[in-house]
């Protein structure tokens, strides 16, 4: 819960709710000091206008109702009161509208409007009571009101009838659902009881047993034990479930001798596993020789420990008594073989908390030290009663130690294997990283060689291209200058050839 005033103030301002609060708290009544009543009384009473800002707080009132409904211990009663309050408010507002319309039309101008003539009708109490009475008859569609005589009156009455039909149909439906929800537990319980009755009639159960079953149902309902705790608490998180269970059952669990001075965490886990069982008069909780699978804590009622003849009472157990706690520990060397040593019978209706062996050992799996402590206390109780076979207990301890050694050896082997696997994994990762580095170097070197080769080829290509361009340039220059003159020797040889040749 936030208690910092600065944070609360900041959250209140950011929520914008302060705007409606301020508007609703404005002292508009001061307008009466300078506003002449005759200025507005010609149309509607001034109070209807001056105090209308109070309606701005209507959403805050609805918010208050919602918060109260979630926090109250009697939600159904509060809902009914809220509906009744809403009905009264609606009738009150409608009565105010009727009186305002009567004022606007004119008191006593016809039979429909309110008539203030006469000493009885002029009093404020009579005016309000009559308007409230008229509004109630109209909104509940009972009628029996004076017939309207002009258009405005007809329109108002029609609107009232329509609003009454819609509003009160909704209200009646809500009230019906509230009443049915108040009895939903009873209806569900009655359906279960009727189903059991039909089953017993179909199977032709004896009349005596049928009466016992019906009485058991009546007892559970009378003592408010027909409630399904698991279903009710299913919506809560585990932490809240544990806190509720601790608050309800922790003191009861601490009464058990073997659970005294146990770890708080173990007790908190065990209280969640306690189950309530109800036994009828004459019911046997356990019989001699039965395998002990549960321990019991007496919450309410009386139990008798009877002999084999089922008549001799050896002891009487009352509220707070515990029995069967040693049998669920399954101690080796127990001369009783973890079986019941007596018959336990309910004298009347008895409420017992039950803790199963499976639930106990499941909880002890997380608390090895508490497990060892419980076993030691159980052995002390058996030794005190002379029910512990020391040789069998010692032999079981040795076997347990031997098994413990085997388990430890297996654990060590598993740990060694895990260590070797981790080492191999580390070596594999190291070799893989080295291989990746070598591959990266090879790829880098290959890229450099390819780049160098491409650069060399490109330079050769440029050289060849430049030489070819130069040769082409020289030839072009020669062709541009015209044919060259033949040398002198060539001319001489040509002349000689012409001289000596004959044709």
DOVODREN-16348 format. One line per 3 residues: number of its first residue (from 1); for each residue x, z, y of C-alpha. Coordinates in pm, 1 decimal. Layout:
DOVODREN-16348
NUM = X:Z:Y ~ ...
This chain:
DOVODREN-16348
1 = 0.0:0.0:0.0 ~ 135.7:-99.6:341.3 ~ 141.3:188.6:590.6
4 = 370.2:41.7:854.7 ~ 165.5:26.4:1175.8 ~ 364.1:-267.0:1309.7
7 = 298.7:-478.6:1000.8 ~ -65.8:-376.6:993.0 ~ -105.7:-468.3:1358.2
10 = 63.6:-804.1:1305.7 ~ -150.9:-885.6:1003.4 ~ -466.9:-786.2:1189.9
13 = -382.9:-1008.3:1485.8 ~ -288.7:-1305.2:1266.6 ~ -613.4:-1277.8:1069.2
16 = -819.0:-1355.2:1384.3 ~ -1068.2:-1087.5:1285.3 ~ -994.3:-899.5:1602.9
19 = -1176.4:-1170.0:1800.5 ~ -1513.4:-1094.6:1641.3 ~ -1446.7:-721.5:1662.7
22 = -1375.3:-740.4:2034.2 ~ -1680.7:-958.2:2101.6 ~ -1907.2:-718.6:1914.2
25 = -1768.1:-416.3:2100.0 ~ -1808.9:-556.3:2449.9 ~ -2016.4:-307.4:2655.9
28 = -2293.1:-555.1:2737.3 ~ -2529.1:-266.1:2812.3 ~ -2371.6:-248.5:3158.6
31 = -2565.7:-564.4:3244.3 ~ -2868.5:-340.2:3285.4 ~ -2706.8:-199.7:3600.0
34 = -2740.0:-522.9:3794.5 ~ -2977.7:-736.3:3583.3 ~ -3330.8:-685.4:3699.5
37 = -3574.1:-641.7:3406.6 ~ -3826.8:-865.9:3575.5 ~ -3572.6:-1148.4:3583.1
40 = -3588.8:-1209.6:3209.9 ~ -3893.9:-1015.2:3097.1 ~ -4110.7:-1311.4:3181.6
43 = -3986.3:-1489.1:2867.0 ~ -3827.0:-1239.5:2628.1 ~ -3717.9:-873.0:2647.9
46 = -3374.4:-826.9:2800.7 ~ -3254.9:-605.9:2515.3 ~ -3274.4:-900.5:2272.3
49 = -3024.7:-1090.8:2486.7 ~ -2801.9:-811.0:2609.6 ~ -2736.7:-657.3:2268.3
52 = -2719.1:-982.4:2069.2 ~ -2339.8:-961.7:2050.4 ~ -2375.9:-687.2:1787.8
55 = -2466.6:-958.0:1534.5 ~ -2111.7:-1092.0:1552.7 ~ -2002.5:-805.4:1327.1
58 = -2230.6:-914.6:1044.2 ~ -1942.5:-1071.4:842.5 ~ -1750.1:-744.9:872.1
61 = -2046.7:-557.0:730.2 ~ -2059.9:-794.2:432.5 ~ -1686.1:-743.1:381.2
64 = -1741.3:-367.2:382.8 ~ -2011.1:-405.9:117.7 ~ -1782.0:-612.5:-105.3
67 = -1495.9:-363.6:-82.4 ~ -1723.3:-68.3:-147.6 ~ -1874.0:-240.8:-450.0
70 = -1530.0:-288.5:-608.0 ~ -1427.2:74.0:-545.1 ~ -1741.4:270.5:-624.3
73 = -1795.1:432.6:-960.5 ~ -2163.3:335.2:-963.0 ~ -2164.2:-39.8:-893.2
76 = -2515.6:-108.9:-1023.4 ~ -2673.5:164.5:-811.6 ~ -2479.7:43.8:-509.4
79 = -2598.0:-314.9:-564.7 ~ -2960.6:-204.0:-578.1 ~ -2917.3:-0.3:-259.7
82 = -2753.2:-301.3:-93.3 ~ -3045.5:-526.8:-186.8 ~ -3298.6:-272.5:-59.2
85 = -3102.6:-243.7:264.5 ~ -3099.3:-624.0:300.9 ~ -3478.1:-634.2:251.2
88 = -3532.4:-370.4:518.6 ~ -3302.4:-552.2:762.7 ~ -3479.5:-886.0:708.2
91 = -3820.8:-727.2:757.8 ~ -3691.6:-550.8:1069.4 ~ -3555.3:-873.2:1220.9
94 = -3877.3:-1058.3:1144.8 ~ -4076.1:-775.7:1306.6 ~ -3860.5:-810.9:1618.2
97 = -3929.3:-1185.5:1627.3 ~ -4302.9:-1121.4:1594.4 ~ -4298.5:-870.5:1878.0
100 = -4089.3:-1106.7:2095.8 ~ -4332.3:-1395.8:2038.2 ~ -4624.5:-1167.1:2114.8
103 = -4446.4:-1067.9:2434.3 ~ -4380.9:-1431.1:2528.4 ~ -4739.0:-1542.4:2459.6
106 = -4888.6:-1232.9:2612.3 ~ -4997.4:-906.8:2453.5 ~ -5365.3:-914.6:2362.1
109 = -5410.4:-1279.9:2462.4 ~ -5557.8:-1353.2:2116.9 ~ -5619.1:-1177.2:1787.7
112 = -5285.4:-1279.5:1632.6 ~ -5047.1:-1128.8:1888.4 ~ -4994.2:-758.5:1926.5
115 = -5240.4:-582.1:2155.8 ~ -5088.9:-303.3:2362.4 ~ -5422.0:-202.0:2508.4
118 = -5522.1:151.0:2427.9 ~ -5328.9:477.4:2421.0 ~ -5238.6:446.8:2052.2
121 = -5106.6:91.1:2067.2 ~ -4895.9:147.7:2378.1 ~ -4656.8:394.3:2213.0
124 = -4319.0:262.4:2096.8 ~ -4360.4:402.3:1746.4 ~ -4695.7:226.8:1696.2
127 = -4553.5:-101.5:1827.8 ~ -4262.5:-91.1:1583.3 ~ -4468.0:28.6:1285.6
130 = -4733.3:-240.5:1333.0 ~ -4471.3:-513.7:1376.5 ~ -4288.1:-389.9:1066.4
133 = -4617.9:-380.5:874.4 ~ -4705.6:-735.9:982.8 ~ -4357.1:-857.8:888.1
136 = -4378.3:-694.1:544.6 ~ -4714.8:-852.7:464.8 ~ -4593.9:-1194.2:577.8
139 = -4252.7:-1205.1:408.2 ~ -4389.5:-1071.5:80.9 ~ -4659.8:-1345.5:100.8
142 = -4932.8:-1086.5:60.1 ~ -5114.4:-1219.5:362.9 ~ -5415.6:-1028.2:503.7
145 = -5285.6:-1074.1:856.9 ~ -5477.6:-1210.7:1158.0 ~ -5506.1:-1587.5:1157.6
148 = -5288.6:-1767.3:1416.0 ~ -5469.2:-1943.4:1698.7 ~ -5216.6:-2179.5:1860.6
151 = -4942.2:-2415.1:1750.4 ~ -4652.5:-2175.7:1812.9 ~ -4819.1:-1904.5:1607.9
154 = -4892.7:-2147.8:1325.3 ~ -4531.4:-2269.2:1318.2 ~ -4397.5:-1913.8:1314.9
157 = -4628.9:-1807.5:1031.8 ~ -4543.7:-2115.6:823.2 ~ -4171.6:-2053.7:872.4
160 = -4223.3:-1688.8:776.4 ~ -4407.7:-1779.3:457.8 ~ -4140.4:-2028.0:353.0
163 = -3861.6:-1781.7:428.6 ~ -4048.3:-1509.2:242.8 ~ -4091.2:-1724.8:-66.8
166 = -3724.6:-1825.9:-76.4 ~ -3570.0:-1495.5:25.2 ~ -3780.4:-1265.5:-185.8
169 = -3762.2:-1492.5:-488.8 ~ -3385.0:-1462.8:-465.0 ~ -3401.5:-1088.1:-410.6
172 = -3637.7:-1029.1:-700.7 ~ -3413.7:-1238.7:-926.0 ~ -3107.9:-1038.1:-821.9
175 = -3284.5:-709.3:-882.6 ~ -3393.9:-827.7:-1225.8 ~ -3040.7:-929.5:-1319.9
178 = -2904.9:-597.2:-1191.7 ~ -3149.3:-397.8:-1399.7 ~ -3072.4:-606.9:-1707.4
181 = -2698.0:-559.5:-1649.6 ~ -2749.3:-185.2:-1627.0 ~ -2898.0:-190.1:-1977.1
184 = -2665.9:-450.0:-2127.8 ~ -2468.4:-186.9:-2320.0 ~ -2787.2:-36.3:-2457.1
187 = -2924.6:-377.7:-2554.9 ~ -2600.9:-473.5:-2728.4 ~ -2589.5:-142.2:-2913.4
190 = -2953.5:-178.7:-3016.3 ~ -2887.0:-530.4:-3147.4 ~ -2603.3:-399.6:-3364.5
193 = -2823.2:-121.0:-3493.9 ~ -3107.6:-362.6:-3571.2 ~ -2866.5:-589.5:-3757.2
196 = -2747.1:-298.7:-3973.2 ~ -3108.0:-200.7:-4045.6 ~ -3195.0:-553.6:-4153.8
199 = -2887.7:-569.0:-4375.9 ~ -2968.5:-236.1:-4543.6 ~ -3327.9:-345.6:-4600.1
202 = -3210.1:-677.6:-4746.7 ~ -2961.3:-503.3:-4979.3 ~ -3212.3:-229.3:-5065.5
205 = -2989.6:57.1:-4959.7 ~ -3115.8:402.9:-5048.0 ~ -3328.4:581.6:-4792.9
208 = -3087.1:873.0:-4770.5 ~ -2793.0:648.9:-4683.8 ~ -3005.1:454.9:-4435.9
211 = -3095.1:779.1:-4256.7 ~ -2727.2:876.5:-4240.8 ~ -2634.3:541.0:-4088.3
214 = -2909.5:564.4:-3826.7 ~ -2804.4:919.0:-3737.5 ~ -2444.6:802.1:-3702.6
217 = -2555.0:533.4:-3455.5 ~ -2758.5:788.3:-3261.7 ~ -2461.2:1025.5:-3242.5
220 = -2220.6:758.8:-3119.4 ~ -2465.3:650.6:-2849.4 ~ -2543.3:1006.7:-2739.4
223 = -2172.8:1086.4:-2702.4 ~ -2094.2:759.9:-2517.6 ~ -1871.2:642.7:-2802.5
226 = -2042.4:309.5:-2860.6 ~ -1814.9:160.0:-2596.5 ~ -1558.3:-87.2:-2725.9
229 = -1242.1:32.8:-2552.1 ~ -1032.0:-264.2:-2659.9 ~ -1278.6:-512.1:-2511.7
232 = -1317.7:-313.0:-2189.6 ~ -941.9:-280.2:-2135.5 ~ -860.9:-636.2:-2245.0
235 = -857.4:-759.9:-1884.7 ~ -587.9:-509.1:-1780.3 ~ -213.3:-576.5:-1804.7
238 = -15.8:-387.8:-2069.0 ~ 136.1:-151.1:-1812.7 ~ -202.0:-28.2:-1687.8
241 = -331.6:-4.1:-2045.3 ~ -36.8:218.6:-2130.3 ~ -93.7:440.7:-1827.0
244 = -462.3:486.7:-1912.8 ~ -380.2:560.4:-2276.6 ~ -112.2:809.6:-2173.1
247 = -354.0:985.4:-1942.2 ~ -618.2:1006.2:-2216.5 ~ -422.2:1060.9:-2539.7
250 = -69.8:1183.4:-2461.5 ~ -155.7:1554.8:-2468.1 ~ -333.4:1503.5:-2799.6
253 = -32.1:1329.9:-2955.1 ~ 206.7:1602.2:-2839.4 ~ 20.8:1853.0:-3054.8
256 = 166.4:1692.0:-3367.8 ~ 469.0:1886.4:-3489.5 ~ 676.9:1585.9:-3588.3
259 = 621.4:1420.8:-3249.1 ~ 727.9:1716.5:-3039.4 ~ 1037.8:1648.6:-2825.9
262 = 1023.5:1276.6:-2910.0 ~ 1133.3:1012.6:-2664.6 ~ 873.5:942.5:-2394.9
265 = 896.7:570.5:-2466.2 ~ 799.1:621.6:-2829.8 ~ 503.3:841.6:-2738.5
268 = 386.2:587.6:-2481.3 ~ 392.7:317.2:-2746.8 ~ 215.2:531.6:-3005.1
271 = -73.0:630.0:-2777.1 ~ -167.5:262.1:-2756.2 ~ -209.2:256.9:-3133.8
274 = -440.8:557.8:-3166.2 ~ -788.3:462.8:-3289.7 ~ -1098.0:679.1:-3263.6
277 = -1305.5:727.0:-3578.2 ~ -1639.0:909.5:-3605.7 ~ -1739.5:1078.7:-3932.1
280 = -2087.4:1196.8:-4026.6 ~ -2168.0:1532.3:-4189.1 ~ -2047.0:1534.6:-4548.5
283 = -1813.6:1235.9:-4509.8 ~ -1474.4:1268.4:-4678.5 ~ -1187.2:1181.4:-4452.4
286 = -950.1:1175.2:-4748.8 ~ -952.3:1280.9:-5112.0 ~ -685.9:1439.4:-5325.3
289 = -456.9:1178.4:-5476.6 ~ -524.2:906.8:-5219.1 ~ -219.1:725.3:-5086.1
292 = -143.2:852.7:-4738.5 ~ -162.1:554.1:-4506.1 ~ -291.6:733.4:-4195.8
295 = -258.2:1059.9:-4009.5 ~ -546.0:1225.8:-3824.5 ~ -581.0:1436.3:-3511.2
298 = -907.5:1625.0:-3470.3 ~ -1054.7:1560.3:-3126.9 ~ -1396.2:1718.0:-3174.1
301 = -1581.4:1881.6:-3462.2 ~ -1486.8:2086.3:-3767.2 ~ -1340.7:1982.8:-4102.2
304 = -1320.6:2178.5:-4425.2 ~ -1044.7:2156.5:-4684.4 ~ -1220.9:2188.9:-5020.3
307 = -1096.7:2229.0:-5376.1 ~ -1156.9:1987.1:-5660.4 ~ -1494.4:2145.1:-5733.6
310 = -1604.3:2034.6:-5381.4 ~ -1758.5:2376.6:-5314.1 ~ -1466.2:2612.5:-5261.3
313 = -1346.0:2597.0:-4899.8 ~ -970.4:2648.1:-4877.5 ~ -932.2:2611.7:-4500.6
316 = -1115.4:2496.0:-4189.3 ~ -972.9:2256.8:-3933.6 ~ -1098.5:2254.3:-3574.8
319 = -1023.4:2059.5:-3257.9 ~ -650.0:2007.6:-3212.7 ~ -563.6:2027.1:-3582.4
322 = -342.3:1761.6:-3740.2 ~ -306.9:1656.7:-4103.8 ~ -147.6:1373.3:-4296.7
325 = 151.5:1341.0:-4063.5 ~ 413.5:1380.9:-4339.6 ~ 262.1:1127.4:-4577.2
328 = 296.2:836.9:-4333.6 ~ 673.6:899.4:-4303.1 ~ 718.3:789.2:-4666.8
331 = 999.6:1039.1:-4732.5 ~ 1185.6:984.9:-5058.4 ~ 1177.4:1292.4:-5282.6
334 = 830.0:1402.1:-5175.7 ~ 686.8:1570.1:-5485.2 ~ 337.4:1459.3:-5391.8
337 = 445.5:1096.6:-5391.7 ~ 313.2:1057.0:-5035.3 ~ -36.9:1119.6:-5164.1
340 = -305.8:1349.5:-5030.5 ~ -285.2:1703.6:-5164.9 ~ -639.8:1815.7:-5079.4
343 = -991.2:1698.3:-5006.1 ~ -1089.4:1699.4:-4638.4 ~ -1459.7:1682.7:-4556.4
346 = -1645.6:1676.1:-4225.8 ~ -1881.3:1968.5:-4169.1 ~ -2073.0:1800.1:-3889.1
349 = -2014.0:1497.4:-3674.1 ~ -1639.5:1481.0:-3612.3 ~ -1428.1:1265.8:-3382.8
352 = -1075.2:1200.2:-3509.9 ~ -784.4:1001.8:-3372.7 ~ -615.6:793.2:-3640.5
355 = -257.1:659.7:-3647.3 ~ -163.8:415.4:-3924.1 ~ 164.2:405.5:-4114.5
358 = 223.4:40.9:-4027.5 ~ 176.7:109.4:-3655.7 ~ 415.0:406.6:-3669.7
361 = 694.9:218.9:-3844.6 ~ 650.5:-80.1:-3617.9 ~ 702.6:147.4:-3317.5
364 = 997.9:327.2:-3481.6 ~ 1180.3:-2.6:-3538.1 ~ 1279.1:2.8:-3170.6
367 = 1376.3:372.8:-3171.7 ~ 1626.4:438.0:-3455.5 ~ 1727.9:779.1:-3320.5
370 = 1365.6:892.6:-3301.5 ~ 1314.8:763.6:-3654.5 ~ 1600.5:975.9:-3783.9
373 = 1466.6:1279.0:-3595.7 ~ 1116.7:1234.0:-3740.5 ~ 1255.9:1203.7:-4092.3
376 = 1454.7:1525.7:-4045.8 ~ 1148.1:1714.6:-3923.9 ~ 941.0:1579.8:-4209.8
379 = 1204.3:1700.1:-4457.1 ~ 1201.0:2044.0:-4295.3 ~ 823.7:2065.4:-4337.2
382 = 846.7:1959.0:-4702.7 ~ 1126.9:2209.5:-4770.1 ~ 922.9:2483.6:-4610.1
385 = 628.7:2404.9:-4837.3 ~ 851.3:2352.4:-5141.9 ~ 746.4:1989.7:-5182.3
388 = 1086.1:1818.9:-5147.1 ~ 1291.0:1713.2:-5450.7 ~ 1645.4:1756.8:-5324.0
391 = 1806.5:1548.0:-5599.4 ~ 1572.1:1255.7:-5546.2 ~ 1614.4:1287.3:-5172.0
394 = 1996.2:1292.5:-5201.4 ~ 1991.9:995.4:-5439.2 ~ 1767.6:803.6:-5200.7
397 = 2000.2:891.0:-4914.5 ~ 2298.6:758.5:-5110.3 ~ 2112.0:440.5:-5194.0
400 = 2011.1:413.5:-4834.8 ~ 2371.7:462.1:-4729.3 ~ 2482.0:202.9:-4985.5
403 = 2225.3:-39.1:-4857.0 ~ 2333.0:48.5:-4508.9 ~ 2691.9:-36.6:-4596.7
406 = 2579.7:-369.5:-4741.1 ~ 2388.0:-447.5:-4431.0 ~ 2684.8:-353.3:-4215.4
409 = 2915.2:-573.1:-4425.8 ~ 2676.8:-864.7:-4394.4 ~ 2658.8:-803.4:-4022.2
412 = 3037.6:-806.3:-4001.4 ~ 3054.7:-1132.6:-4197.0 ~ 2797.0:-1287.6:-3972.2
415 = 2987.7:-1169.0:-3667.0 ~ 3312.5:-1314.0:-3804.9 ~ 3143.4:-1644.6:-3876.3
418 = 3002.5:-1648.5:-3528.2 ~ 3348.9:-1577.0:-3387.4 ~ 3507.5:-1857.9:-3591.7
421 = 3232.4:-2097.0:-3495.2 ~ 3283.1:-2005.3:-3131.7 ~ 3658.6:-2063.6:-3165.3
424 = 3606.7:-2399.8:-3336.4 ~ 3358.6:-2495.8:-3072.7 ~ 3609.2:-2405.8:-2802.8
427 = 3882.4:-2612.0:-2974.1 ~ 3647.5:-2904.7:-3017.3 ~ 3553.3:-2888.3:-2650.9
430 = 3920.9:-2871.3:-2552.6 ~ 4013.8:-3174.8:-2767.2 ~ 3715.4:-3362.2:-2637.6
433 = 3819.9:-3292.9:-2278.8 ~ 4174.9:-3408.9:-2351.5 ~ 4046.1:-3727.2:-2513.4
436 = 3826.8:-3792.1:-2213.7 ~ 4127.0:-3745.0:-1983.3 ~ 4339.9:-3987.6:-2188.5
439 = 4062.6:-4243.9:-2192.9 ~ 4028.0:-4205.9:-1819.8 ~ 4401.6:-4267.4:-1770.8
442 = 4396.3:-4573.8:-1997.9 ~ 4095.9:-4715.8:-1818.8 ~ 4261.7:-4652.0:-1483.4
445 = 4585.6:-4821.8:-1592.8 ~ 4392.3:-5117.4:-1731.3 ~ 4202.9:-5155.3:-1406.3
448 = 4529.9:-5146.3:-1209.6 ~ 4688.2:-5413.9:-1433.2 ~ 4383.6:-5635.5:-1404.1
451 = 4385.7:-5593.3:-1032.1 ~ 4758.3:-5679.0:-1010.5 ~ 4711.3:-5987.5:-1230.4
454 = 4420.7:-6106.9:-1022.2 ~ 4625.4:-6052.8:-705.7 ~ 4918.3:-6256.6:-851.1
457 = 4689.3:-6542.3:-953.8 ~ 4527.6:-6540.7:-616.1 ~ 4866.7:-6562.5:-440.2
460 = 4970.1:-6859.7:-661.5 ~ 4646.3:-7028.1:-581.9 ~ 4702.5:-6981.4:-211.0
463 = 5058.5:-7119.7:-238.4 ~ 4939.8:-7424.9:-426.9 ~ 4664.6:-7480.2:-184.5
466 = 4899.5:-7456.7:113.5 ~ 5154.5:-7703.9:-39.3 ~ 4886.0:-7958.9:-118.9
469 = 4753.3:-7938.9:231.0 ~ 5102.6:-8002.0:377.8 ~ 5160.8:-8315.5:164.1
472 = 4827.2:-8456.3:260.7 ~ 4910.6:-8395.9:624.7 ~ 5237.5:-8598.5:605.2
475 = 5073.0:-8895.6:437.5 ~ 4808.9:-8897.0:701.5 ~ 5070.3:-8913.9:974.9
478 = 5243.3:-9213.2:813.0 ~ 4925.7:-9413.7:777.3 ~ 4848.2:-9345.5:1136.3
481 = 5184.4:-9489.2:1260.2 ~ 5129.5:-9834.3:1084.2 ~ 5346.0:-10018.5:826.1
484 = 5711.7:-9945.6:854.6 ~ 5968.8:-10222.7:919.9 ~ 6159.0:-10343.4:618.3
487 = 6523.9:-10270.7:619.8 ~ 6781.2:-10541.6:718.8 ~ 6910.0:-10604.0:366.0
490 = 6564.9:-10678.5:247.5 ~ 6516.0:-10934.4:529.1 ~ 6840.0:-11100.9:450.6
493 = 6760.1:-11132.0:84.1 ~ 6427.7:-11283.9:174.1 ~ 6586.3:-11539.0:402.7
496 = 6840.1:-11635.1:139.1 ~ 6564.5:-11676.8:-108.6 ~ 6384.4:-11912.4:118.3
499 = 6696.9:-12105.3:189.0 ~ 6793.6:-12177.2:-170.5 ~ 6452.5:-12217.6:-315.4
502 = 6316.0:-12569.0:-361.9 ~ 5960.7:-12654.9:-413.9
